[in-house]
């Protein structure tokens, strides 16, 4: 009688035994095949250098992120070879790196030990990366990826993210995300004062109508009220332990919107009422992340929100020329977060404009950590700090590889900039929440 | 630096001159000083020119002097020196627009924008209903890339004047500067309704529009009733956007008139410069049909040959003949006619045409065409007649035609030596040499027959023969199957091409053609909607052939698949 003809529990038991037997046999054959192949044993680790030896810095972040997504732990070697990554030598990771064109070096145990010894002896550190952060990008539902340097970088690196917009921020539990990114949204609700040049442009009209409809849906009077409510939810997200990264105009306007709780800081073109003439004095800077004592721009015809931005690109009489900015060096062992945020293969990077390009020193709170500045200039480029149980990072400018970005300009093709030091700063922010022990967000 | 500044200043002055009122006549005051200043300026003796212009101003040539000093100081990057002069003169002549405009230019150039704003406001307040201050200041702002500020000025003009009709040009430039492309196109359309000769300005202004904005520009410039100028501007824009067919499509439907034919000629010149041969052919053919002209027809025939359209080339060349004096025909029509007939494989007719011309050109004159006749016979598939055509006009042993004839005969050794010296090796020569260098065989009639089928334009037969020859030529088998696959891909015979690419990728995994096969396999699957399959083959290419030059392309296509998916 064949085993298959037998019935009941005995048959099931037999099938389990034979299936176990087959598995053992397959394992034995695999071991034998490996032994017979004569190939050298696989090294223990893959070192992904992030100095000039790396062929594609941006995709290297994607490969590391994919490892974390698959629950494969890795290490970030801060200040070692441009902020290298150390990954387990797994076929899946080798394949992912090869497909992405990411340079890696197979290192055995002895080499890893030597690297770790070198790290221990200098201003370096090895930070374990444990878990892929859950990422959300605050962006309009119909925005193309090239409208935003972060979505551009995430898409190119192959890092998954979820898009959120006003309804999501107001209606859902943001603690489901570890990291939220904001780009050039105007949280004062004045649509970046683009009415000066674009008030009849179809995309401008469409965005205004869309935001107005959302405001009404949430029983809010106008767009400034809507954006302020969104800004306050984002503030609370950080307060409860979230990581927030903002670029371009989102940085400045988030600060203003949070500070202006109950104060009318929007021009009449956006809400039908003039700004509160005493608005400057009424701003509550104790609520904000980074700024204090900034002054609002009251002139409706001047395309600026305040004196926070050092470059004022859209105000011809105030516009400052672009220079370069320098990344600070931090103690990897004592200040790992700031160190992570500035990992790069270049320390001096060409500047680039944005609605907000930089942050005036005079309005920074003393608790702010400056990560990059233009030497000798009264502004800084890249800042970080803690707020409640969470933290925030601001990077000025719109697109690191499109310094003079204009509305309607063609999108940046990151395949042409795989080693962009500016874009690395964005991806440092994506990865650093993986390195930190998760705080409670409730 | 100084050359750039001079060019900028000259361009700005030229721009500002457009549509402006003429200068008040000056009764040649200081004519001698002006002449001396101009001489010194054109000779580059700037210091002397400055003195001379100052002297001219003293003698009463105030406007000429100011504009001359502006040019010279601009070359020397010392525009601020003019400011002192202007500060003295402008209050004396507050309504002199050219002095006011020069003042605005200088203030903006040296970065005194707040002063420029005040100078403009003072000028405007003299007569808020006068368009000139708004126009001049807007132009200066636009020239200095201050589109948003120009917008404010133009809106102020609209409020004070009741309309911006007199400022349509500035409005168009301002909108383009702000990236409001559709609106800019609308404004340009309005400008060209009144002044249709602004097409180059339109191209300069709207040319940088991104691809996503171009449909809006097209709609604005072609909306009925569209002025000729707007349609012509769009045609030139399309050429610049690398869409020459769209450009011709904008002009082709126009009923031919003297003006339209003149525009067609300008377009054909631009298309020819852009080497957009099919469109050049069509434009020249249309011009010739409307206004028969031998020169145009011959240019059209040449463009048609460049576009690989021998039929049209033959028609146009023959159409040119009766319009030319008989003595010019052998030199201008005959080469084109024979080349077209050869490409069409009409060898017998080519021989007859050459025979008829022999009386006029003589035996010596006919000899250079023997090669063309030989090609005609090759195209017709008769290698024997091709050889006979070369009787009396022996070719060099290293002539490409010798090489091809040897290859068609299957004489690989001779072909190898001759084709190596082809003057301008095209893809066909490269493919032939690749096969010849891959095999040690000295003779293969089968391979010759395959290349002959290709030369005759019988791609179906050629593909089959290349594939069949692979069996007898194992060293070149992967390449031969690849050649067959490329032909089938070009014919869009998708199923057959996929079979062949699959064969190269699987049977010849170690060959140099295997990465190309993987890439083409992936592309074929993508066209079928099988993204997963396409991804697998792109990944195989990257992983298994890391040294292939196709790896970066595979990575790009993999990224594109992932983004699309």
Interface residues (C-beta under 8 A of the other chain):
Chain A: X95 X98 X99 X100 X101 X145 X155 X156 X158 X196 X197 X198 X200 X201 X202 X301 X303 X314 X316 X317 X406 X407 X408 X409 X410 X415
Chain B: X113 X114 X117 X146 X147 X148 X149 X151 X152 X178 X179 X180 X181 X182 X183 X209 X210 X211 X212 X213 X539 X542 X543 X546 X551 X552 X555 X556 X558 X559 X562 X563
